Every structure is written in C-alpha cells, then in structure tokens.
C-alpha cells in the first residue's frame, strides 16, 4: 500500500543564495530543507518529512490519498 501525504510548504531564496524550504507536519513538528537549487531544497525537505512521518506517524489532520492495489 502506498500513501500520499499532502503537506503545504514554502520555498525561499535567502540572502546568501541558498534555497530554503519549510513545512509544518503538525503543531510543534516542522521540517526544513536547503540546497543550491530549489529542487535540491525540496528533495532535502522531502527526506526530512519522510523521517518525521516515520517517527511521529501521519498526521490525522492531513489529507491522504491512498493507492491500494
């Protein structure tokens, strides 16, 4: 079974030229990613969110799309 978790995020280019991504998984549990490109920052953020979901579980308040085979 696979799951898709929709998590709103922001991506900004900081003053040093580093792309910074942020998402709030649930209250008090957020993740950050950064990289030399927007795509690298989002990949870093995805990795961080995957770790948080493994540790804390999928937030009940998030929308899930399930692909059940």
N, C-alpha and C positions, 0 to 999 in steps of 0.2 A: 504494500500500500504506500502510495506517495502522498505527501501533503504539500500544499502551497499556503504559505502564511504571508498575508499582505501587511507590511509594516511601513507606515509613512516615514520618509527620510528627507533630510536636507543635504545639499552638497554646495560647498562654497570654496572659492579660491582665496586663501589667506594672503596677508601682506607679504609673506615670504615666497609666494609662488607655489605653495603646497595645496593640493586639493584635500579638503576635509569633509567627511561625510558623517552624519549623526542620525541615529534612530532611537526612539524610546520604545522598548519592548513592552513595558508596563511601568507603573509608577515606581520610581526608585531604581529601575533596571534599564540602563541605556547602553548603547554601544557606539563606538567611534571607529572610523577607518580613515586612512590617509594614504596619499600616493602622489606620484609625479604627474599623473593624469587623472581625469575624472573617473575613467573606467577602473584604474588601479585603486582609487579610493573606495569605489563601490564594491570591488572584489574583496578588499580588506574588511569593509563593513559587513558583507555577507558572511565572511569567515567568523567574525566576532559574534554576529547574531546567531549563527549556527551553534556556536559554543554555548551561548546563553540559553538557547532553547533546549539544548541537551542537558544543561544544568538545572534550569528552572521550569522546563516544560513549556508547552504552547499556551500563551495567554488565552483565557476563555473569552475575553472581550474582543479578540481579534476575529476577523472573518477568515474562514478556512474554505478552501476549495479542495475537495478530496477526489482523487483519481483512483478508484478501487477497481482492480482487474478481476 
